[in-house]
Amino acid sequence: MTSVQARLESLGITLPAAPRPAANYVTCTRSGNLVFVSGQGPIVDGEVVWRGKVGAELSEEQGYQAARLSILNSLAILQQELGSLDRVTRVMKLLAWVRSADGFQRQHLVVNGASDLLVEVFGERGRHARSAVAAHELPFGIAVEVELVVEAAPAA
């Protein structure tokens, strides 16, 4: 059992199956030690879990949970790509869009759902640069979409 896997289990988290692309793209690409994960949303088994605008149909807490689920999908993709999340040496950048109601200005707190989980799972190497942006609409009506860039150790 890997230390990241042990941490996930201690948090009561089981990673979902890695999502498949919804259009003409791949779920991640690599350049050297960097892995770029395509935008992921709060979707399980192809079904949207959190749909709507934060600050209207969804509360800030629901948006937080949507961001958390979105990053879990990103971690599932990394697990599939790297074979082990222990190969993640540093989370570099998180970019997130929050489908926001007019006047909602707390995107940064919604995106903490993803950031908090990354730090819980990876500790200090999970601290990252980040942007949290409002979006008028997102694909499938999802509440949050996240992109992730990590640095990974070479395969042994």
N, C-alpha and C positions, 0 to 999 in steps of 0.2 A: 504494500500500500504506500502510495506517495504521500509526502507531507501535505501537499495541497489537497489531495484526496481525503486525507485524514481531517484536515481543517473543514472541508466541505461537509463531511459526515458529522463532525462535531456541531456544525451549524444546522444539521438536519436538512441539508441540501443534496438532492440528486440532480445531476445535470440532465436536461432534456436531450432527446436525440438531436443531432446537429441539423438545423434547418437546411432545406434545399433552396436554391435560387428561385425567386418568383418571376424572373425575366431573364434577359440575355446578359448575364454576368456570372462571375464565380464568387463563392462565399469568402474567399481570402486569396491574397497573393503574397509572395515573399520576394524580398530583395536583400541579399546578404543575411544579416541577423534580424532584419525587421519583418514583421508579419502585419499585414493590413487586412483587417476584417471588414467586410462590406456591412452596410447599414442593416441592423437587426431591430425588430420590433417585438412587442409583447404578444407573441404568437406561440401556441402549443399545438403540435400535430396539425399544422396548417390552419388552425382556427384562431382568430383574433380574440384575445382575452380582455384587453383594455382598449375599447374603441370610444372615441369622443374627444371633446375639447376640455382640457384641464381648465378649471375656473368656470365651467358651465355644466356639461353633463358629468364631469368627473371632478372629484375633490383633489386638492393638492396631495393628500396621502395616497389616493388611488393612482395619481400620476407617478408618485415615488415608487409604488409597487410595479407600475408599468415599466419604469426605467430599470428596476431591479431584474425583472423577468427578461427584459431586452438584453441586459449584460450577461445573464445566464445563457442565453442563446449564443452570444458571442464566445463565451467560454467553452461551450460545447463544440463550436467550430474550431477553436484553438486546440482543444483536446484531440479532435479528429485529425487535425493537420500535424500537430507536433508529437502525438502519441502519449504525451504526459504534460500536464500543466506545470510540472516542476521545471520544465525547460524554459519557462518564462522567467527571464532575468530582471525584467523591468517593464512595467506598464508605462508607455511613453505619452500617449495622447488619447483623450476621449473627446469625441465631438458628438453632441446630442441636440436633437430638435424636439421641442415640446409643442404639440398641437394645442395652441392656446386660444382661449376666449379673448375677445377684445378687452383690453385693460388689464389682463393678467400679466404680472411682472415678476413672478417668483419662480421662473424657469430654473434658476440656479439651485433652488431647494428641491425641486422635482428631480433634477439630474443627480442629486446626492444619493438617490436610490441606487444608481449604478456605481458612483464613486465610493460610497460607504461599503458596498459589497466587495469591490476590488481590494480595498484596504483590509477588510475582514479576512479575505481569502489569501492575499499575498503579503500582508503586513506592509512594511516600509517600501518594498519593491512594487507595491500596488499604488503608491502615490503618483500622481500624473498631472500633466498639463491638461487643460480642458476648456471647452467652449460649450455654453448652454444657450441655445438660440430658440426664439419663438418661431413657429411655423403656422401659417394659415390652414394648410391642409397637409396630410401625409398619406402615403399609399394605404389603401384598404380602410381608411379612417382610423388608423392606429393612433394612440395618444402620444407615443414617444418612439423615436428612432435613434439608435446609437451606432457610431462607428468607433473602432478601436484600433490602435497601433501599439504593438508590443515588440520588445526586443527578446529574442530567443537564443538560447545556447545552441551551438551546433549539435547535431545528433552524435551520440557516442560511437 
